[in-house]
Amino acid sequence: MAIILENSKISLTIETAGENYTGSRFDWNGTIVSAKFNGIETLGEEKKLFHRNKKIFGRGMHNEFGIKRPIGYDEAAQDGLFPKIGTGWLKKNDVPYFFYTQYPVKPLDFDYALAGDDRDGENPTKAIFFCNSGSCNGYAYEYTKEITLLENGFSTKYTLKNTGEKTLETDEYVHNFLRLGKSKTKKGQKLIFGWEIEEAKLIENINPSNTLEINKNEVVFLNTPKNKEFFLGGLSGEAVINEDSKIQGKWTLVDENLGISMSETCDFNIEKADLWGHSEAISPELFYSFSIKPGETTSWTRTIEYAEL
C-alpha cells in the first residue's frame, strides 16, 4: 500500500518496492508518484495516455542508476547477473546494455520504516526505504533512501554503502516527470537553471515545432509539442567537464498560468544535465557521479521546494 506524507501545503504519495513498478530500468526503493502543492498535482508520467503501463514505465519522480554506465555488465557471463542499484540483479543478454531493454530481474530484499510526527503528533513526516543487494560477482551494497516532508516541499537523501569486493562506479539521476496542474507543456512555462546554457555546445538538440527557446540560463516553452519528444543533451556543457568550474545543480520550473514554481537543489556538483519531455511531461535531469571503493559510503541529497509567484 502506498505511503502518504502530508502537511498543510504538501501531500506526497510514495509507492513501496514492487507495488506497481517491476521493470528493470528504474529504482524500486521508494517512488514518489504524486506530489501536490496547495492541492495542485505537480507530477506526471513517462508515457502519454493510452501508452501507460505502471509495471514498466516511469512515473512521478523515478530515479535510475547507470543509464549508460551499467555496473558489472561487461564482465558478467552470458546469461549471468549484474547489479542495477535499487532495482535488482539483471540477467545479461548477448548485445550491449540498453536502458530501454526489459531484462529479467532477480529482486532485492526491500523494507521501509516511517518516522517523525507533525505538530498533532499523528502523521509521519519521513519515509525511510532500504535494501540489501546480497552478493554476486564481487558486487554488494546497502542502499537507503530517506524522503522527508518539509514546510514547502520535501528532500530525498540517498546513502549507498559498498559492502562488496569491487568498486561501485556509475551515476544516478531523477527522471522528473513534471506536469504542473496536470496541464499540457505550453507557453507560459519556463525552466531556469543555475548556470548559463551554451546552445552551441549541446550534445543533442531535438526541438520539434520550435517548442523550446534558450535564453541565457532559461529554457522557455513557446508551444505544445504534438507527437514528438524534445531533448536537450549536455545542458551544463564544459562547466562540468572542466574540473575547475564544476557547478552545483539547480533548476526551477515556473508556470505563470498557475502562478507557482517548483525547484530542485542538489548538495553536490553535477556531472551533467539533460532536459527531456513531451506534451504531458517536462523532465530536467541532474546527474550525480560516484566511485565507491569496498567498505566506503557516499550520500547525496536532492531538495524540492514550491512557491507561489
Buried (B, 14 or more C-beta within 10 A) or exposed (E): EEBEBBBEBBBBBBBBBBBBBBBBBBBBBBBBBBBBBEEBBBBBBBBBEEEEEBEBBBBBBBBBBBBEEBBBBEEBEEEBBBBBBBBBBBBBBEEEBEBEEEBEBEEBEBEBEEEEEBEEEEBBBBBBBBBBBBEBBEBBBBBBBBBBBBEBBBBBBBBBBBBBEBBBBBBBBBBBBBBBBEBBBBBEBBBBBBBEBBEEEBEEBBBBEEBBEBEEBBBBBBBBBEEEBBBBBBBBBEBBEEEEEBBEBBBBBBBEEBEBBBBBBBBBBBBBBBBBBBBBBBBBBBBBBBEBEBEEEBBBBBBBBBBEE
